[in-house]
């Protein structure tokens, strides 16, 4: 799966989760934005993070997509980093 396809799946999954949480009641609306997470996503998107830092920020998503068979690139490979950047960009949009 290409990085852009993976980003589209991630965006749609996160948007569906956001909708479900908003429909469950008013508590979700009171959750604030984690500015440090946003800063990490921006750094990742720009290519500034090392592989271990990428794992810290998006490791759970990357592992999930690998287990689903959507991500076949090994950690640290250019395709893996490109997929991580695409997921970070999608995460910033949700």
Secondary structure, DSSP 8 states (H G I E B T S, - for coil): --HHHHHHHHHHHHHHHHHHHHHT-GGGGG----HHHHHHHHHHHHT-S-HHHHHHHHHHHHHHHHHHTS----TTSHHHHHHHHHHHHHHHH-
